Amino acid sequence: MVRTERTAVGWARRLQVVTATAAVLVLLWPAVDIAVSTAWSHRPVDAARLDAVVVLGSSLDGGRPTPLLERRAERAAELVARARAQGGDPWVVTSGGVTGATAFDAQPVSEADALGARLVELGVPRGRLLLEERALSTADNLALSMPLLQATDPGVHRVAVVTSDGHVARVRLLLRQAVADGRVDAALDVVLVGATTPLADVRQALVREVSLVAGQRADTALTSAVDTAVQQTRRLARGAGGGSGGGPGDQAPA
């Protein structure tokens, strides 16, 4: 009896250790992913090869870009200036709808409008600017901006997506999902470019992105598992249906 109780306690402790380890890994892996993606997003980009630059929107402050959105605008304007200096003339899409906690305190303009106005101030030609004003999420940004680009110029191929560097890990996951779902053309060559996150926003952004990246990874894994199970069930059903008709001599002639 004593041995049984000790064994039960031992297994309970092992289970606690495994559960705690799993919880740490669930939180640690997104943090590592975000750190690596943040550094990777600052690599050199061949601006001359860009056909377009998509700038993802973010919350406004009284209809004007916040410091976080200002960094994205500056990074995008710098890319466009380098592209034009090397003979390029990329399209620029600003993406983001009218946002606010409620309809009563919504911003006076869309994120795309405010961001576009700032980019023009930074030297981006107004004639190359496209506003995508319906997106209310990062997934929307990607799913709505890319078709807008291709409808405007079917020759667009290489696209830079500019967002905050700490946001790049989640954008990469969402882009992969959007391509798999057919909402973004797989033929597009998309490069993710990070703008430095203001120091005042780093802690809040990190906490948010760790939880959202973990959630996105879990959602992707669950979706993949369900798809695999459905495909396996269909294969088994087809096999059962094919085997129910008897032997070769029982089949109708072709």
Secondary structure, DSSP 4 states (H G I P E B T S, - for coil): -HHHHHHHHHHHHHHHHHHHHHHHHHHHHHHHHHHHHHHHTTS---GGG-SEEEEE---EETTEE-HHHHHHHHHHHHHHHHHHHTT---EEEEE-----SSGGG--SS-HHHHHHHHHHHTT--GGGEEEE----SHHHHHHHHHHHHHHH-TT--EEEEEEEGGGHHHHHHHHHHHHHTTSS-TTSEEEEEEEPPPHHHHHHHHHHHHHHHHHHHHHHHHHHHHHHHHHHHHHHHHHHHHHTT-SGGGSPP-
